[in-house]
């Protein structure tokens, strides 16, 4: 299997875990995706959502920032980073 096929398969598995609230497993898979392709903005954004869910807002913000570095148009990352930044300023 090529790296691209591996990356796609891991993203599928990671999303499955994420949608079934198996966040630790999803975390592991998304990090595996980033080992194959460190420029996968979708994986960073998903990690942001997981960390936010775990209430680790600093780590979530870091992941959303990385997402936006790779893809300035990512609406999810934009929305969530402003939500987190807003919470920090309260």
N, C-alpha and C positions, 0 to 999 in steps of 0.2 A: 504494500500500500504506500502511496506517496504521502509526503507531508501534508499536502492540501487535502487529500482524502481523510487522513488522520485528524486533521484540524476540523473538518466538517463533521466527522463522526463524533468527535469529542464535544463539539458545540451542541450537537443533537442530544447527546447524553446529558450534558450539563443543563440544557434547557428543560429536559424531562425532570431532572432532580429539582431544579428551581421551581417549576410549576407544581411539583408535589411537595413543596416546602421541605425538601431534604437539603438544607442550605450548606451543611458541612461537605456533603458529597459534591454538590454543585460547585462549591468553592474550589475543591480539589481539581475538578474537571476544567473549570475556566482557567485556573492557573496552569494546567497542562497545555491548554490551547495557547496560552501566552508564551510557553516555552518553545512551541513550534513556530508561532507567529507573534512576536512582541508588538506588532502594529495592529492587532485585531481590536478595534475600538469597541465593537459590540461586547467582547469579553470583558473589557474594562468597565463598561457601563453596567453590565450584569453584576460584576463584582461590587460595584458601587451600591446597587440595589440590595445585594445580600448584606453588605456591611451596614447599610442604613437599617435594614430589617433587624439586625443584631444590635442596633443602637450604638454602633461604633462610627459616630459621625465624622470623626477626623479621618479615618481610613476611607469612608465613603466619599468624602470630599476629595481626597487624594485620587481616587479611582475616576470620579467624574471629571476632575481637572485633566487627567491623562486622556480620558475619552475625548475631551474637547480639543486637546492638543493635536490629536490624530484626526478628528472629524468635527470641525467647528459648527456643523449644522445639526448635531445630535440634539434633538428637542428634549428627549428624556433627561439627558445629562444636564442640559441648561436649566430645566425646570427644577430638578432635584437639588442642584448645587445652590440655586437661589433660595430654595426652601431651607436647606441646612444653614446657609449663611444668615438667613433671616432669624433662625432659631438661636444662632450664636450671638446675635445682636440684641436679643431680648433681655 
